[in-house]
């Protein structure tokens, strides 16, 4: 079994395809950028490297039924 997990600030959501995960990731990143813009925070390029936002490919290798 294979799926994709998007982590976002200690929370996560699972998706069946990479395209779905990437779309959600882009949405989260855009929301953060909008927050920076609305609050006149100027360090976007520097700060985004520290965001807890990622896509991870998940795979079930072994289950008790195996």
mmCIF file of the N, C-alpha and C atoms, coordinates in Angstrom:
data_MODEL
# 
_entry.id   MODEL 
# 
loop_
_atom_site.group_PDB 
_atom_site.id 
_atom_site.type_symbol 
_atom_site.label_atom_id 
_atom_site.label_alt_id 
_atom_site.label_comp_id 
_atom_site.label_asym_id 
_atom_site.label_entity_id 
_atom_site.label_seq_id 
_atom_site.pdbx_PDB_ins_code 
_atom_site.Cartn_x 
_atom_site.Cartn_y 
_atom_site.Cartn_z 
_atom_site.occupancy 
_atom_site.B_iso_or_equiv 
_atom_site.pdbx_formal_charge 
_atom_site.auth_seq_id 
_atom_site.auth_comp_id 
_atom_site.auth_asym_id 
_atom_site.auth_atom_id 
_atom_site.pdbx_PDB_model_num 
ATOM 1   N N  . UNK A 1 1  ? 0.847  -1.167  0.000  1.00 0.00 ? 1  UNK A N  1 
ATOM 2   C CA . UNK A 1 1  ? 0.000  0.000   0.000  1.00 0.00 ? 1  UNK A CA 1 
ATOM 3   C C  . UNK A 1 1  ? 0.899  1.239   0.000  1.00 0.00 ? 1  UNK A C  1 
ATOM 4   N N  . UNK A 1 2  ? 0.528  2.235   -0.791 1.00 0.00 ? 2  UNK A N  1 
ATOM 5   C CA . UNK A 1 2  ? 1.318  3.440   -0.969 1.00 0.00 ? 2  UNK A CA 1 
ATOM 6   C C  . UNK A 1 2  ? 0.411  4.656   -0.877 1.00 0.00 ? 2  UNK A C  1 
ATOM 7   N N  . UNK A 1 3  ? 0.867  5.707   -0.163 1.00 0.00 ? 3  UNK A N  1 
ATOM 8   C CA . UNK A 1 3  ? 0.125  6.949   -0.071 1.00 0.00 ? 3  UNK A CA 1 
ATOM 9   C C  . UNK A 1 3  ? 1.093  8.080   0.249  1.00 0.00 ? 3  UNK A C  1 
ATOM 10  N N  . UNK A 1 4  ? 0.583  9.278   0.243  1.00 0.00 ? 4  UNK A N  1 
ATOM 11  C CA . UNK A 1 4  ? 1.405  10.464  0.497  1.00 0.00 ? 4  UNK A CA 1 
ATOM 12  C C  . UNK A 1 4  ? 0.841  11.218  1.684  1.00 0.00 ? 4  UNK A C  1 
ATOM 13  N N  . UNK A 1 5  ? 1.727  11.682  2.549  1.00 0.00 ? 5  UNK A N  1 
ATOM 14  C CA . UNK A 1 5  ? 1.329  12.390  3.764  1.00 0.00 ? 5  UNK A CA 1 
ATOM 15  C C  . UNK A 1 5  ? 1.939  13.799  3.736  1.00 0.00 ? 5  UNK A C  1 
ATOM 16  N N  . UNK A 1 6  ? 1.091  14.802  3.951  1.00 0.00 ? 6  UNK A N  1 
ATOM 17  C CA . UNK A 1 6  ? 1.552  16.183  4.033  1.00 0.00 ? 6  UNK A CA 1 
ATOM 18  C C  . UNK A 1 6  ? 1.558  16.581  5.502  1.00 0.00 ? 6  UNK A C  1 
ATOM 19  N N  . UNK A 1 7  ? 2.748  16.907  6.010  1.00 0.00 ? 7  UNK A N  1 
ATOM 20  C CA . UNK A 1 7  ? 2.902  17.385  7.376  1.00 0.00 ? 7  UNK A CA 1 
ATOM 21  C C  . UNK A 1 7  ? 2.846  18.901  7.365  1.00 0.00 ? 7  UNK A C  1 
ATOM 22  N N  . UNK A 1 8  ? 2.102  19.469  8.320  1.00 0.00 ? 8  UNK A N  1 
ATOM 23  C CA . UNK A 1 8  ? 1.943  20.912  8.401  1.00 0.00 ? 8  UNK A CA 1 
ATOM 24  C C  . UNK A 1 8  ? 1.834  21.309  9.865  1.00 0.00 ? 8  UNK A C  1 
ATOM 25  N N  . UNK A 1 9  ? 2.941  21.811  10.424 1.00 0.00 ? 9  UNK A N  1 
ATOM 26  C CA . UNK A 1 9  ? 2.974  22.266  11.826 1.00 0.00 ? 9  UNK A CA 1 
ATOM 27  C C  . UNK A 1 9  ? 2.436  21.239  12.816 1.00 0.00 ? 9  UNK A C  1 
ATOM 28  N N  . UNK A 1 10 ? 2.960  20.037  12.780 1.00 0.00 ? 10 UNK A N  1 
ATOM 29  C CA . UNK A 1 10 ? 2.590  19.012  13.741 1.00 0.00 ? 10 UNK A CA 1 
ATOM 30  C C  . UNK A 1 10 ? 1.308  18.270  13.407 1.00 0.00 ? 10 UNK A C  1 
ATOM 31  N N  . UNK A 1 11 ? 0.625  18.671  12.367 1.00 0.00 ? 11 UNK A N  1 
ATOM 32  C CA . UNK A 1 11 ? -0.589 17.992  11.918 1.00 0.00 ? 11 UNK A CA 1 
ATOM 33  C C  . UNK A 1 11 ? -0.276 17.339  10.568 1.00 0.00 ? 11 UNK A C  1 
ATOM 34  N N  . UNK A 1 12 ? -1.123 16.430  10.126 1.00 0.00 ? 12 UNK A N  1 
ATOM 35  C CA . UNK A 1 12 ? -0.893 15.833  8.813  1.00 0.00 ? 12 UNK A CA 1 
ATOM 36  C C  . UNK A 1 12 ? -2.203 15.423  8.169  1.00 0.00 ? 12 UNK A C  1 
ATOM 37  N N  . UNK A 1 13 ? -2.156 15.285  6.842  1.00 0.00 ? 13 UNK A N  1 
ATOM 38  C CA . UNK A 1 13 ? -3.271 14.766  6.054  1.00 0.00 ? 13 UNK A CA 1 
ATOM 39  C C  . UNK A 1 13 ? -2.714 13.774  5.056  1.00 0.00 ? 13 UNK A C  1 
ATOM 40  N N  . UNK A 1 14 ? -3.465 12.706  4.804  1.00 0.00 ? 14 UNK A N  1 
ATOM 41  C CA . UNK A 1 14 ? -3.045 11.671  3.867  1.00 0.00 ? 14 UNK A CA 1 
ATOM 42  C C  . UNK A 1 14 ? -3.785 11.806  2.541  1.00 0.00 ? 14 UNK A C  1 
ATOM 43  N N  . UNK A 1 15 ? -3.073 11.458  1.451  1.00 0.00 ? 15 UNK A N  1 
ATOM 44  C CA . UNK A 1 15 ? -3.628 11.543  0.103  1.00 0.00 ? 15 UNK A CA 1 
ATOM 45  C C  . UNK A 1 15 ? -3.241 10.302  -0.683 1.00 0.00 ? 15 UNK A C  1 
ATOM 46  N N  . UNK A 1 16 ? -4.102 9.898   -1.617 1.00 0.00 ? 16 UNK A N  1 
ATOM 47  C CA . UNK A 1 16 ? -3.849 8.707   -2.425 1.00 0.00 ? 16 UNK A CA 1 
ATOM 48  C C  . UNK A 1 16 ? -2.846 8.952   -3.546 1.00 0.00 ? 16 UNK A C  1 
ATOM 49  N N  . UNK A 1 17 ? -2.781 10.179  -4.048 1.00 0.00 ? 17 UNK A N  1 
ATOM 50  C CA . UNK A 1 17 ? -1.868 10.480  -5.156 1.00 0.00 ? 17 UNK A CA 1 
ATOM 51  C C  . UNK A 1 17 ? -0.948 11.632  -4.795 1.00 0.00 ? 17 UNK A C  1 
ATOM 52  N N  . UNK A 1 18 ? 0.190  11.669  -5.487 1.00 0.00 ? 18 UNK A N  1 
ATOM 53  C CA . UNK A 1 18 ? 1.129  12.757  -5.275 1.00 0.00 ? 18 UNK A CA 1 
ATOM 54  C C  . UNK A 1 18 ? 0.519  14.087  -5.706 1.00 0.00 ? 18 UNK A C  1 
ATOM 55  N N  . UNK A 1 19 ? -0.258 14.085  -6.778 1.00 0.00 ? 19 UNK A N  1 
ATOM 56  C CA . UNK A 1 19 ? -0.877 15.319  -7.272 1.00 0.00 ? 19 UNK A CA 1 
ATOM 57  C C  . UNK A 1 19 ? -1.790 15.936  -6.214 1.00 0.00 ? 19 UNK A C  1 
ATOM 58  N N  . UNK A 1 20 ? -2.559 15.110  -5.515 1.00 0.00 ? 20 UNK A N  1 
ATOM 59  C CA . UNK A 1 20 ? -3.428 15.613  -4.442 1.00 0.00 ? 20 UNK A CA 1 
ATOM 60  C C  . UNK A 1 20 ? -2.592 16.191  -3.297 1.00 0.00 ? 20 UNK A C  1 
ATOM 61  N N  . UNK A 1 21 ? -1.551 15.477  -2.925 1.00 0.00 ? 21 UNK A N  1 
ATOM 62  C CA . UNK A 1 21 ? -0.673 15.936  -1.838 1.00 0.00 ? 21 UNK A CA 1 
ATOM 63  C C  . UNK A 1 21 ? 0.020  17.238  -2.218 1.00 0.00 ? 21 UNK A C  1 
ATOM 64  N N  . UNK A 1 22 ? 0.500  17.318  -3.433 1.00 0.00 ? 22 UNK A N  1 
ATOM 65  C CA . UNK A 1 22 ? 1.182  18.524  -3.893 1.00 0.00 ? 22 UNK A CA 1 
ATOM 66  C C  . UNK A 1 22 ? 0.228  19.719  -3.927 1.00 0.00 ? 22 UNK A C  1 
ATOM 67  N N  . UNK A 1 23 ? -0.994 19.489  -4.346 1.00 0.00 ? 23 UNK A N  1 
ATOM 68  C CA . UNK A 1 23 ? -1.990 20.560  -4.374 1.00 0.00 ? 23 UNK A CA 1 
ATOM 69  C C  . UNK A 1 23 ? -2.258 21.096  -2.971 1.00 0.00 ? 23 UNK A C  1 
ATOM 70  N N  . UNK A 1 24 ? -2.408 20.197  -2.003 1.00 0.00 ? 24 UNK A N  1 
ATOM 71  C CA . UNK A 1 24 ? -2.644 20.610  -0.619 1.00 0.00 ? 24 UNK A CA 1 
ATOM 72  C C  . UNK A 1 24 ? -1.406 21.329  -0.057 1.00 0.00 ? 24 UNK A C  1 
ATOM 73  N N  . UNK A 1 25 ? -0.227 20.820  -0.353 1.00 0.00 ? 25 UNK A N  1 
ATOM 74  C CA . UNK A 1 25 ? 1.025  21.456  0.073  1.00 0.00 ? 25 UNK A CA 1 
ATOM 75  C C  . UNK A 1 25 ? 1.097  22.889  -0.451 1.00 0.00 ? 25 UNK A C  1 
ATOM 76  N N  . UNK A 1 26 ? 0.812  23.053  -1.746 1.00 0.00 ? 26 UNK A N  1 
ATOM 77  C CA . UNK A 1 26 ? 0.844  24.384  -2.358 1.00 0.00 ? 26 UNK A CA 1 
ATOM 78  C C  . UNK A 1 26 ? -0.173 25.317  -1.703 1.00 0.00 ? 26 UNK A C  1 
ATOM 79  N N  . UNK A 1 27 ? -1.349 24.797  -1.371 1.00 0.00 ? 27 UNK A N  1 
ATOM 80  C CA . UNK A 1 27 ? -2.367 25.585  -0.692 1.00 0.00 ? 27 UNK A CA 1 
ATOM 81  C C  . UNK A 1 27 ? -1.875 26.049  0.679  1.00 0.00 ? 27 UNK A C  1 
ATOM 82  N N  . UNK A 1 28 ? -1.267 25.151  1.432  1.00 0.00 ? 28 UNK A N  1 
ATOM 83  C CA . UNK A 1 28 ? -0.727 25.507  2.756  1.00 0.00 ? 28 UNK A CA 1 
ATOM 84  C C  . UNK A 1 28 ? 0.358  26.568  2.632  1.00 0.00 ? 28 UNK A C  1 
ATOM 85  N N  . UNK A 1 29 ? 1.239  26.404  1.657  1.00 0.00 ? 29 UNK A N  1 
ATOM 86  C CA . UNK A 1 29 ? 2.316  27.370  1.458  1.00 0.00 ? 29 UNK A CA 1 
ATOM 87  C C  . UNK A 1 29 ? 1.747  28.730  1.056  1.00 0.00 ? 29 UNK A C  1 
ATOM 88  N N  . UNK A 1 30 ? 0.738  28.730  0.205  1.00 0.00 ? 30 UNK A N  1 
ATOM 89  C CA . UNK A 1 30 ? 0.115  29.986  -0.224 1.00 0.00 ? 30 UNK A CA 1 
ATOM 90  C C  . UNK A 1 30 ? -0.571 30.682  0.951  1.00 0.00 ? 30 UNK A C  1 
ATOM 91  N N  . UNK A 1 31 ? -1.198 29.919  1.831  1.00 0.00 ? 31 UNK A N  1 
ATOM 92  C CA . UNK A 1 31 ? -1.838 30.504  3.008  1.00 0.00 ? 31 UNK A CA 1 
ATOM 93  C C  . UNK A 1 31 ? -0.799 31.161  3.914  1.00 0.00 ? 31 UNK A C  1 
ATOM 94  N N  . UNK A 1 32 ? 0.339  30.520  4.076  1.00 0.00 ? 32 UNK A N  1 
ATOM 95  C CA . UNK A 1 32 ? 1.400  31.106  4.899  1.00 0.00 ? 32 UNK A CA 1 
ATOM 96  C C  . UNK A 1 32 ? 1.937  32.379  4.265  1.00 0.00 ? 32 UNK A C  1 
ATOM 97  N N  . UNK A 1 33 ? 2.126  32.345  2.934  1.00 0.00 ? 33 UNK A N  1 
ATOM 98  C CA . UNK A 1 33 ? 2.609  33.532  2.246  1.00 0.00 ? 33 UNK A CA 1 
ATOM 99  C C  . UNK A 1 33 ? 1.620  34.682  2.415  1.00 0.00 ? 33 UNK A C  1 
ATOM 100 N N  . UNK A 1 34 ? 0.319  34.376  2.320  1.00 0.00 ? 34 UNK A N  1 
ATOM 101 C CA . UNK A 1 34 ? -0.709 35.406  2.491  1.00 0.00 ? 34 UNK A CA 1 
ATOM 102 C C  . UNK A 1 34 ? -0.659 35.985  3.904  1.00 0.00 ? 34 UNK A C  1 
ATOM 103 N N  . UNK A 1 35 ? -0.445 35.138  4.911  1.00 0.00 ? 35 UNK A N  1 
ATOM 104 C CA . UNK A 1 35 ? -0.304 35.622  6.288  1.00 0.00 ? 35 UNK A CA 1 
ATOM 105 C C  . UNK A 1 35 ? 0.878  36.574  6.417  1.00 0.00 ? 35 UNK A C  1 
ATOM 106 N N  . UNK A 1 36 ? 1.995  36.217  5.786  1.00 0.00 ? 36 UNK A N  1 
ATOM 107 C CA . UNK A 1 36 ? 3.171  37.092  5.814  1.00 0.00 ? 36 UNK A CA 1 
ATOM 108 C C  . UNK A 1 36 ? 2.855  38.427  5.153  1.00 0.00 ? 36 UNK A C  1 
ATOM 109 N N  . UNK A 1 37 ? 2.206  38.361  4.002  1.00 0.00 ? 37 UNK A N  1 
ATOM 110 C CA . UNK A 1 37 ? 1.869  39.579  3.271  1.00 0.00 ? 37 UNK A CA 1 
ATOM 111 C C  . UNK A 1 37 ? 0.915  40.462  4.078  1.00 0.00 ? 37 UNK A C  1 
ATOM 112 N N  . UNK A 1 38 ? -0.126 39.846  4.661  1.00 0.00 ? 38 UNK A N  1 
ATOM 113 C CA . UNK A 1 38 ? -1.122 40.599  5.435  1.00 0.00 ? 38 UNK A CA 1 
ATOM 114 C C  . UNK A 1 38 ? -0.521 41.247  6.676  1.00 0.00 ? 38 UNK A C  1 
ATOM 115 N N  . UNK A 1 39 ? 0.495  40.613  7.247  1.00 0.00 ? 39 UNK A N  1 
ATOM 116 C CA . UNK A 1 39 ? 1.106  41.114  8.479  1.00 0.00 ? 39 UNK A CA 1 
ATOM 117 C C  . UNK A 1 39 ? 2.399  41.888  8.233  1.00 0.00 ? 39 UNK A C  1 
ATOM 118 N N  . UNK A 1 40 ? 2.703  42.180  6.979  1.00 0.00 ? 40 UNK A N  1 
ATOM 119 C CA . UNK A 1 40 ? 3.904  42.939  6.602  1.00 0.00 ? 40 UNK A CA 1 
ATOM 120 C C  . UNK A 1 40 ? 5.191  42.357  7.184  1.00 0.00 ? 40 UNK A C  1 
ATOM 121 N N  . UNK A 1 41 ? 5.293  41.038  7.156  1.00 0.00 ? 41 UNK A N  1 
ATOM 122 C CA . UNK A 1 41 ? 6.523  40.376  7.598  1.00 0.00 ? 41 UNK A CA 1 
ATOM 123 C C  . UNK A 1 41 ? 7.430  40.247  6.380  1.00 0.00 ? 41 UNK A C  1 
ATOM 124 N N  . UNK A 1 42 ? 8.651  40.697  6.494  1.00 0.00 ? 42 UNK A N  1 
ATOM 125 C CA . UNK A 1 42 ? 9.520  40.831  5.332  1.00 0.00 ? 42 UNK A CA 1 
ATOM 126 C C  . UNK A 1 42 ? 10.485 39.672  5.111  1.00 0.00 ? 42 UNK A C  1 
ATOM 127 N N  . UNK A 1 43 ? 10.567 38.720  6.021  1.00 0.00 ? 43 UNK A N  1 
ATOM 128 C CA . UNK A 1 43 ? 11.586 37.674  5.942  1.00 0.00 ? 43 UNK A CA 1 
ATOM 129 C C  . UNK A 1 43 ? 11.082 36.372  5.320  1.00 0.00 ? 43 UNK A C  1 
ATOM 130 N N  . UNK A 1 44 ? 10.195 36.440  4.334  1.00 0.00 ? 44 UNK A N  1 
ATOM 131 C CA . UNK A 1 44 ? 9.584  35.244  3.737  1.00 0.00 ? 44 UNK A CA 1 
ATOM 132 C C  . UNK A 1 44 ? 10.641 34.256  3.233  1.00 0.00 ? 44 UNK A C  1 
ATOM 133 N N  . UNK A 1 45 ? 11.558 34.700  2.397  1.00 0.00 ? 45 UNK A N  1 
ATOM 134 C CA . UNK A 1 45 ? 12.556 33.790  1.811  1.00 0.00 ? 45 UNK A CA 1 
ATOM 135 C C  . UNK A 1 45 ? 13.411 33.128  2.875  1.00 0.00 ? 45 UNK A C  1 
ATOM 136 N N  . UNK A 1 46 ? 13.781 33.866  3.880  1.00 0.00 ? 46 UNK A N  1 
ATOM 137 C CA . UNK A 1 46 ? 14.600 33.317  4.959  1.00 0.00 ? 46 UNK A CA 1 
ATOM 138 C C  . UNK A 1 46 ? 13.786 32.389  5.867  1.00 0.00 ? 46 UNK A C  1 
ATOM 139 N N  . UNK A 1 47 ? 12.573 32.778  6.196  1.00 0.00 ? 47 UNK A N  1 
ATOM 140 C CA . UNK A 1 47 ? 11.758 32.024  7.150  1.00 0.00 ? 47 UNK A CA 1 
ATOM 141 C C  . UNK A 1 47 ? 11.188 30.731  6.588  1.00 0.00 ? 47 UNK A C  1 
ATOM 142 N N  . UNK A 1 48 ? 10.895 30.670  5.292  1.00 0.00 ? 48 UNK A N  1 
ATOM 143 C CA . UNK A 1 48 ? 10.205 29.489  4.764  1.00 0.00 ? 48 UNK A CA 1 
ATOM 144 C C  . UNK A 1 48 ? 11.040 28.214  4.880  1.00 0.00 ? 48 UNK A C  1 
ATOM 145 N N  . UNK A 1 49 ? 12.356 28.345  5.016  1.00 0.00 ? 49 UNK A N  1 
ATOM 146 C CA . UNK A 1 49 ? 13.187 27.148  5.192  1.00 0.00 ? 49 UNK A CA 1 
ATOM 147 C C  . UNK A 1 49 ? 12.948 26.485  6.553  1.00 0.00 ? 49 UNK A C  1 
ATOM 148 N N  . UNK A 1 50 ? 12.358 27.218  7.500  1.00 0.00 ? 50 UNK A N  1 
ATOM 149 C CA . UNK A 1 50 ? 12.118 26.686  8.837  1.00 0.00 ? 50 UNK A CA 1 
ATOM 150 C C  . UNK A 1 50 ? 10.688 26.174  9.030  1.00 0.00 ? 50 UNK A C  1 
ATOM 151 N N  . UNK A 1 51 ? 9.845  26.294  8.014  1.00 0.00 ? 51 UNK A N  1 
ATOM 152 C CA . UNK A 1 51 ? 8.459  25.819  8.133  1.00 0.00 ? 51 UNK A CA 1 
ATOM 153 C C  . UNK A 1 51 ? 8.428  24.303  8.290  1.00 0.00 ? 51 UNK A C  1 
ATOM 154 N N  . UNK A 1 52 ? 7.519  23.840  9.122  1.00 0.00 ? 52 UNK A N  1 
ATOM 155 C CA . UNK A 1 52 ? 7.285  22.407  9.269  1.00 0.00 ? 52 UNK A CA 1 
ATOM 156 C C  . UNK A 1 52 ? 6.213  22.016  8.252  1.00 0.00 ? 52 UNK A C  1 
ATOM 157 N N  . UNK A 1 53 ? 6.618  21.951  6.984  1.00 0.00 ? 53 UNK A N  1 
ATOM 158 C CA . UNK A 1 53 ? 5.701  21.654  5.890  1.00 0.00 ? 53 UNK A CA 1 
ATOM 159 C C  . UNK A 1 53 ? 6.430  20.742  4.918  1.00 0.00 ? 53 UNK A C  1 
ATOM 160 N N  . UNK A 1 54 ? 5.896  19.528  4.710  1.00 0.00 ? 54 UNK A N  1 
ATOM 161 C CA . UNK A 1 54 ? 6.585  18.586  3.842  1.00 0.00 ? 54 UNK A CA 1 
ATOM 162 C C  . UNK A 1 54 ? 5.623  17.540  3.303  1.00 0.00 ? 54 UNK A C  1 
ATOM 163 N N  . UNK A 1 55 ? 6.039  16.905  2.196  1.00 0.00 ? 55 UNK A N  1 
ATOM 164 C CA . UNK A 1 55 ? 5.316  15.770  1.621  1.00 0.00 ? 55 UNK A CA 1 
ATOM 165 C C  . UNK A 1 55 ? 6.203  14.550  1.805  1.00 0.00 ? 55 UNK A C  1 
ATOM 166 N N  . UNK A 1 56 ? 5.626  13.490  2.362  1.00 0.00 ? 56 UNK A N  1 
ATOM 167 C CA . UNK A 1 56 ? 6.373  12.256  2.597  1.00 0.00 ? 56 UNK A CA 1 
ATOM 168 C C  . UNK A 1 56 ? 5.644  11.103  1.907  1.00 0.00 ? 56 UNK A C  1 
ATOM 169 N N  . UNK A 1 57 ? 6.394  10.312  1.160  1.00 0.00 ? 57 UNK A N  1 
ATOM 170 C CA . UNK A 1 57 ? 5.842  9.128   0.515  1.00 0.00 ? 57 UNK A CA 1 
ATOM 171 C C  . UNK A 1 57 ? 5.814  8.010   1.550  1.00 0.00 ? 57 UNK A C  1 
ATOM 172 N N  . UNK A 1 58 ? 4.640  7.465   1.809  1.00 0.00 ? 58 UNK A N  1 
ATOM 173 C CA . UNK A 1 58 ? 4.458  6.428   2.819  1.00 0.00 ? 58 UNK A CA 1 
ATOM 174 C C  . UNK A 1 58 ? 4.202  5.094   2.111  1.00 0.00 ? 58 UNK A C  1 
ATOM 175 N N  . UNK A 1 59 ? 4.664  4.009   2.712  1.00 0.00 ? 59 UNK A N  1 
ATOM 176 C CA . UNK A 1 59 ? 4.460  2.694   2.133  1.00 0.00 ? 59 UNK A CA 1 
ATOM 177 C C  . UNK A 1 59 ? 4.376  1.656   3.239  1.00 0.00 ? 59 UNK A C  1 
ATOM 178 N N  . UNK A 1 60 ? 3.385  0.796   3.147  1.00 0.00 ? 60 UNK A N  1 
ATOM 179 C CA . UNK A 1 60 ? 3.284  -0.320  4.081  1.00 0.00 ? 60 UNK A CA 1 
ATOM 180 C C  . UNK A 1 60 ? 4.179  -1.444  3.552  1.00 0.00 ? 60 UNK A C  1 
ATOM 181 N N  . UNK A 1 61 ? 5.149  -1.837  4.353  1.00 0.00 ? 61 UNK A N  1 
ATOM 182 C CA . UNK A 1 61 ? 6.103  -2.870  3.942  1.00 0.00 ? 61 UNK A CA 1 
ATOM 183 C C  . UNK A 1 61 ? 5.664  -4.247  4.432  1.00 0.00 ? 61 UNK A C  1 
ATOM 184 N N  . UNK A 1 62 ? 5.182  -4.300  5.671  1.00 0.00 ? 62 UNK A N  1 
ATOM 185 C CA . UNK A 1 62 ? 4.834  -5.580  6.261  1.00 0.00 ? 62 UNK A CA 1 
ATOM 186 C C  . UNK A 1 62 ? 3.630  -5.400  7.187  1.00 0.00 ? 62 UNK A C  1 
ATOM 187 N N  . UNK A 1 63 ? 2.682  -6.285  7.085  1.00 0.00 ? 63 UNK A N  1 
ATOM 188 C CA . UNK A 1 63 ? 1.516  -6.263  7.980  1.00 0.00 ? 63 UNK A CA 1 
ATOM 189 C C  . UNK A 1 63 ? 1.409  -7.617  8.668  1.00 0.00 ? 63 UNK A C  1 
ATOM 190 N N  . UNK A 1 64 ? 0.676  -7.710  9.762  1.00 0.00 ? 64 UNK A N  1 
ATOM 191 C CA . UNK A 1 64 ? 0.538  -8.999  10.431 1.00 0.00 ? 64 UNK A CA 1 
ATOM 192 C C  . UNK A 1 64 ? -0.035 -10.098 9.537  1.00 0.00 ? 64 UNK A C  1 
ATOM 193 N N  . UNK A 1 65 ? -0.809 -9.718  8.529  1.00 0.00 ? 65 UNK A N  1 
ATOM 194 C CA . UNK A 1 65 ? -1.394 -10.710 7.627  1.00 0.00 ? 65 UNK A CA 1 
ATOM 195 C C  . UNK A 1 65 ? -0.357 -11.331 6.709  1.00 0.00 ? 65 UNK A C  1 
ATOM 196 N N  . UNK A 1 66 ? 0.820  -10.669 6.566  1.00 0.00 ? 66 UNK A N  1 
ATOM 197 C CA . UNK A 1 66 ? 1.866  -11.203 5.694  1.00 0.00 ? 66 UNK A CA 1 
ATOM 198 C C  . UNK A 1 66 ? 2.567  -12.336 6.391  1.00 0.00 ? 66 UNK A C  1 
# 
